[in-house]
Structures are given as structure tokens and as C-alpha cells.
Amino acid sequence: MSWISRVRNALAYVTTKTSETPDNLWHKCKGCGTMVFTKELEDNLHVCPHCEHHERIGPALRFQYLFDPGSYTVLASPKVAEDPLKFRDQKPYPARLKAARAATGEPDAFLNASGTILGRKAVIGVQDFAFMGGSMGQAVGEAFIAGVEAAIAANAPYIVFTASGGARMQEGILSLMQMPRTTVAIEMLHDAGLPYIVVLTDPTSGGVMAAYAMLGDVQIAEPRATLAFTGRRVIENTIREKLPDDFQTSEYYREHGLVDRVEHRKDLREVLGRLIGLLCPVKEAA
């Protein structure tokens, strides 16, 4: 066999083996660009072991990482009108909803669960950026209110993880109406003597940032999350000034008093459990 044939056969073997390798063994970090072994990333709570970049995660992983094992129940999502404005852009709104549900396996961009954190009762609501950018529509507003009602019924704090591009344009004014509705729901929680804790994750912006994302009794953020009401370029063009490089980040917000703490994902469970113990002390029997 000639050397050309041997090289050709060797290349064919390598190419065949490579094509059979699963394409999900490695993940390219969005922070530093390093290729990370997927199993290593999962074991590290989807945080890059090289640069500490916190990858975006959805409700299922949030609940798994935060609640005591086997202690939580995912709450049913309220039903809302699917397409109240009969909105259509490049495709009908119901088609976009169907695609988002198929991709995420979730009914909409906000999901609640009830359980315990370090043995203490809590209701957690998680917004999923993977579902139409975590946009706030009627379903998100109704789910938020349902989470508040579940927390009041359980006499537990309500903890919300935000991740959103803002209001859902396909629902127009009905989307914007969720801002005052969720604000009233938070007041209901306060009237019941229960705390509302917010964990801001990447990214949180727009109408969500102007509403329930910044109304927490305690404001926590994950590291290096983008937090903004409007875009950096819009602000710079308006004020005619160059903004700092770290503007609209978790760390900038902490330095300027807009969030109380910036916490690594691996520490959140312990921090939240301790906060619940401080804010919701167990009442001793008379």
C-alpha cells in the first residue's frame, strides 16, 4: 500500500470517528471563549471554571440547585388568553409561543415552585430568558401573582429570579399592565408580613427592571449580570457622555447602592436560607 493510500485511509478513519462524536460534549464559554467539558460545567452549576462566567439557566436547574432535594413541587401555571390582540409580525404570535414551548418545555417565561431551602419554607419564581427573551406578558404577570398567593398561603417568603428583555410587544398594553399588577401583588405580600427577595440574573432589563425586579426587600445579583432599563447606546446619545465600562453590571449596581449583594451561584442556597431564617423567624408556641 502506498503512503498516499495510508494517509487517505487514516484521514477517513479520523473523519468518521469525529463525525460520530456527540456535539454536546463541549461548551464554549461566552465569557472567556474557553472550551469547557460539559460535564465539568454542569458539576460547577453552569459556571465557567476558568473565568467564573455564569451561564444562563432555566427554572428546572434553579429549583434543583436551590431547594432541598425532594422537597419542592412545581406549581401549575395560570391559563391566559393565547393571542388577545391577534398579533402577527413575520409569523403569528401563537406560532412563536408554540416554538418557545417546544424549545424549553415550559408553558411560558415564568414558573413557580414551592418547597424548602435549608429546611425553611419558600416559594420561588423563575423567569426564563430562553422563552422569548423572558418577555413579560399576561402569562408572566398571572404566574407572578399566583406565586405571591402561594407564598401567602404557605406563610413563606417569595423569592424571584429575574431574566428578561422587557415587556412582550405581541401583547401591547396588556403586557404593560402587568407592571402595576405585580406591584400590587408585592404589597399584598407585605401586608401579610412576608418578605419579597429578588435575585437579578443576566440579563434583566426593560419593563421588568422598572417593575418587580427592583422592588425587593433584599436585592441580590449574580456576578457580572447585565442589568438595565434601557440600552447603553440610547443613554449615551441622550446625555452626550461616555459611560463607564462596567456600567449596567451587578458590580456597578452594588457600588452605587442599587443591590445589596452580589453572590456566586454556588453560595445562593446558603445565603437565601440564612435570609429566610432572619426575615421569617419561627414562632414559638405559647
C-alpha positions as CSV (number, residue, x, y, z in Angstrom):
1,M,0.0,0.0,0.0
2,S,1.4,3.4,-1.0
3,W,1.9,6.1,1.6
4,I,-0.8,8.2,-0.1
5,S,-3.3,5.4,0.4
6,R,-2.3,5.0,4.1
7,V,-2.7,8.8,4.7
8,R,-6.1,8.7,2.9
9,N,-7.3,5.8,5.0
10,A,-6.1,7.4,8.2
11,L,-7.9,10.7,7.4
12,A,-11.0,8.8,6.5
13,Y,-10.8,7.0,9.9
14,V,-10.3,10.2,11.9
15,T,-13.1,11.9,10.0
16,T,-15.5,9.1,10.6
17,K,-14.7,8.9,14.3
18,T,-15.0,12.7,14.7
19,S,-18.4,12.7,13.0
20,E,-19.6,10.1,15.5
21,T,-18.6,12.2,18.5
22,P,-21.6,13.9,20.2
23,D,-21.7,17.6,19.6
24,N,-22.7,18.4,23.2
25,L,-19.5,17.1,24.9
26,W,-18.0,20.6,25.0
27,H,-19.4,24.1,25.7
28,K,-17.7,27.3,24.6
29,C,-17.8,29.8,27.5
30,K,-19.5,33.1,26.5
31,G,-17.3,34.9,29.0
32,C,-13.7,33.8,28.1
33,G,-14.3,31.7,25.0
34,T,-12.7,28.6,26.5
35,M,-14.0,25.2,25.6
36,V,-15.3,23.6,28.7
37,F,-16.2,19.9,29.1
38,T,-20.0,19.9,29.5
39,K,-19.9,17.5,32.5
40,E,-17.5,19.8,34.3
41,L,-19.7,22.8,33.6
42,E,-22.7,21.0,34.9
43,D,-20.9,19.9,38.0
44,N,-19.9,23.6,38.6
45,L,-23.6,24.7,38.4
46,H,-23.1,26.0,34.9
47,V,-20.4,28.5,35.9
48,C,-17.2,28.5,33.9
49,P,-14.4,27.1,36.0
50,H,-11.9,29.4,34.2
51,C,-13.4,32.8,34.3
52,E,-16.4,32.4,36.7
53,H,-18.9,33.4,33.9
54,H,-22.4,32.5,35.0
55,E,-24.2,30.8,32.1
56,R,-28.0,31.4,31.8
57,I,-30.1,28.6,33.2
58,G,-33.8,28.0,33.4
59,P,-36.3,27.1,36.1
60,A,-35.6,23.4,36.3
61,L,-32.0,23.9,37.2
62,R,-32.7,26.8,39.5
63,F,-35.2,24.7,41.5
64,Q,-32.7,21.8,41.6
65,Y,-29.8,24.0,42.8
66,L,-31.8,25.9,45.5
67,F,-34.4,23.6,47.1
68,D,-33.7,20.8,49.5
69,P,-33.6,17.5,47.5
70,G,-37.1,16.1,47.0
71,S,-38.7,18.9,48.9
72,Y,-40.3,21.0,46.1
73,T,-43.3,20.9,43.9
74,V,-43.6,22.9,40.6
75,L,-46.8,24.9,40.8
76,A,-49.3,24.9,37.9
77,S,-49.2,28.0,35.7
78,P,-52.4,30.0,35.3
79,K,-54.2,29.9,32.0
80,V,-54.5,33.2,30.0
81,A,-55.7,34.2,26.6
82,E,-53.2,32.9,24.0
83,D,-53.4,35.8,21.5
84,P,-55.6,38.6,22.8
85,L,-54.5,41.1,20.1
86,K,-54.3,38.7,17.1
87,F,-50.8,40.0,16.7
88,R,-48.7,39.0,13.7
89,D,-45.3,40.1,12.5
90,Q,-43.1,37.7,10.4
91,K,-45.2,34.9,11.9
92,P,-48.4,34.7,14.0
93,Y,-47.9,35.1,17.8
94,P,-49.3,31.6,18.6
95,A,-46.6,30.1,16.3
96,R,-43.9,31.9,18.3
97,L,-45.5,30.6,21.6
98,K,-45.6,27.0,20.2
99,A,-41.9,27.2,19.1
100,A,-40.8,28.6,22.5
101,R,-42.7,25.9,24.4
102,A,-41.2,23.2,22.2
103,A,-37.7,24.6,22.8
104,T,-38.0,25.0,26.6
105,G,-40.7,22.5,27.6
106,E,-42.3,25.3,29.6
107,P,-45.8,26.9,29.3
108,D,-44.4,30.4,29.4
109,A,-41.5,32.5,30.6
110,F,-42.2,32.3,34.3
111,L,-42.5,29.3,36.6
112,N,-43.1,28.9,40.3
113,A,-42.2,26.1,42.8
114,S,-42.8,25.6,46.5
115,G,-40.5,23.8,48.8
116,T,-37.9,24.2,51.5
117,I,-34.4,25.8,51.5
118,L,-32.2,24.5,54.3
119,G,-35.4,23.3,55.9
120,R,-37.2,26.6,55.7
121,K,-40.3,27.1,53.6
122,A,-40.1,29.2,50.4
123,V,-41.8,29.9,47.1
124,I,-39.5,30.6,44.2
125,G,-40.4,32.1,40.9
126,V,-38.0,31.9,38.0
127,Q,-38.1,33.8,34.7
128,D,-36.5,32.1,31.8
129,F,-34.7,34.1,29.2
130,A,-34.8,31.2,26.8
131,F,-38.6,31.6,26.4
132,M,-39.0,34.6,24.1
133,G,-36.3,36.5,25.9
134,G,-38.1,36.1,29.2
135,S,-40.6,38.8,28.0
136,M,-43.3,39.9,30.3
137,G,-46.9,39.2,29.1
138,Q,-50.1,38.3,30.7
139,A,-48.9,34.7,31.5
140,V,-45.8,36.1,33.3
141,G,-48.0,38.6,35.3
142,E,-50.5,35.9,36.3
143,A,-47.7,33.5,37.2
144,F,-46.1,36.1,39.4
145,I,-49.4,36.9,41.2
146,A,-50.0,33.1,41.6
147,G,-46.6,32.9,43.2
148,V,-47.4,35.6,45.7
149,E,-50.7,34.0,46.6
150,A,-48.9,30.6,47.1
151,A,-46.3,32.3,49.3
152,I,-49.1,33.9,51.4
153,A,-51.0,30.6,51.7
154,A,-47.8,28.9,52.8
155,N,-46.7,31.7,55.1
156,A,-43.4,31.8,53.3
157,P,-41.2,34.4,51.5
158,Y,-41.4,34.9,47.8
159,I,-38.1,34.7,46.0
160,V,-38.0,35.8,42.4
161,F,-35.1,35.2,39.9
162,T,-35.5,37.7,37.1
163,A,-34.1,37.4,33.5
164,S,-35.9,39.4,30.8
165,G,-35.6,41.6,27.8
166,G,-38.7,43.5,29.0
167,A,-42.4,43.7,28.0
168,R,-43.8,41.3,25.3
169,M,-44.6,43.5,22.3
170,Q,-47.1,41.0,21.0
171,E,-49.4,41.8,23.8
172,G,-49.1,45.6,23.7
173,I,-50.8,47.5,26.5
174,L,-51.8,44.2,28.2
175,S,-48.2,43.5,28.8
176,L,-47.5,46.9,30.3
177,M,-50.5,46.4,32.6
178,Q,-48.5,43.6,34.4
179,M,-46.2,46.3,35.9
180,P,-48.8,47.8,38.2
181,R,-50.5,44.4,38.8
182,T,-47.3,42.8,40.1
183,T,-46.6,45.9,42.2
184,V,-49.9,45.5,43.9
185,A,-49.2,41.8,44.4
186,I,-45.9,42.7,46.2
187,E,-47.9,45.0,48.5
188,M,-50.2,42.0,49.3
189,L,-47.1,40.1,50.3
190,H,-46.0,42.9,52.6
191,D,-49.5,43.2,54.1
192,A,-49.1,39.5,55.1
193,G,-45.8,40.3,56.8
194,L,-43.8,38.3,54.4
195,P,-40.5,39.3,52.6
196,Y,-40.0,39.6,48.9
197,I,-36.5,38.7,47.8
198,V,-35.2,39.4,44.3
199,V,-32.2,37.8,42.6
200,L,-31.2,39.6,39.4
201,T,-29.7,37.4,36.7
202,D,-28.3,38.1,33.3
203,P,-29.9,39.9,31.6
204,T,-32.7,41.8,33.3
205,S,-34.0,44.9,31.5
206,G,-36.9,46.9,30.2
207,G,-40.3,46.9,31.9
208,V,-39.3,44.1,34.2
209,M,-36.4,46.1,35.5
210,A,-38.8,49.1,36.0
211,A,-41.3,46.9,37.9
212,Y,-40.9,43.9,40.2
213,A,-37.2,43.4,39.6
214,M,-36.2,46.4,41.7
215,L,-38.9,46.2,44.4
216,G,-37.3,43.5,46.6
217,D,-36.9,43.9,50.3
218,V,-33.5,42.4,49.6
219,Q,-31.8,42.8,46.2
220,I,-29.2,40.2,45.2
221,A,-27.5,39.8,41.8
222,E,-25.4,37.2,40.2
223,P,-21.9,38.3,39.2
224,R,-21.4,40.3,36.0
225,A,-25.1,40.2,35.1
226,T,-26.3,42.9,32.7
227,L,-28.9,45.0,34.5
228,A,-30.6,47.9,32.7
229,F,-33.8,49.7,32.0
230,T,-32.7,50.8,28.5
231,G,-29.7,50.3,26.3
232,R,-26.3,51.8,26.9
233,R,-26.2,53.5,23.4
234,V,-29.6,55.2,24.0
235,I,-28.4,56.6,27.3
236,E,-25.0,57.8,25.9
237,N,-26.8,59.5,22.9
238,T,-29.3,61.2,25.3
239,I,-26.8,62.5,27.9
240,R,-24.0,63.0,25.4
241,E,-21.4,61.4,27.7
242,K,-19.3,58.2,27.6
243,L,-20.5,55.7,30.3
244,P,-18.1,53.7,32.5
245,D,-17.1,50.2,31.1
246,D,-18.8,48.4,34.0
247,F,-22.0,50.5,33.7
248,Q,-25.2,48.4,34.0
249,T,-23.4,45.4,35.7
250,S,-24.1,43.8,39.0
251,E,-20.9,45.2,40.5
252,Y,-21.7,48.7,39.4
253,Y,-25.2,48.5,40.9
254,R,-23.7,47.2,44.2
255,E,-21.2,50.0,44.3
256,H,-24.0,52.6,43.8
257,G,-26.4,51.1,46.3
258,L,-28.9,49.6,43.9
259,V,-28.4,46.0,45.0
260,D,-27.4,44.7,48.4
261,R,-25.2,41.8,47.5
262,V,-23.5,40.1,44.5
263,E,-23.4,36.4,45.1
264,H,-21.8,33.5,43.3
265,R,-24.3,30.8,42.2
266,K,-22.7,28.2,44.5
267,D,-23.4,30.4,47.5
268,L,-27.0,31.4,46.8
269,R,-28.7,28.5,48.5
270,E,-26.8,29.1,51.8
271,V,-27.4,32.9,51.5
272,L,-31.1,32.6,50.8
273,G,-31.6,30.0,53.6
274,R,-29.9,32.3,56.0
275,L,-32.0,35.3,54.9
276,I,-35.2,33.4,55.3
277,G,-34.1,32.5,58.9
278,L,-33.5,36.2,59.6
279,L,-36.6,37.6,58.0
280,C,-39.1,34.8,58.8
281,P,-38.2,33.6,62.3
282,V,-40.1,30.5,63.6
283,K,-42.8,31.5,66.0
284,E,-42.6,29.6,69.2
285,A,-45.8,28.0,70.6
286,A,-47.3,29.9,73.5
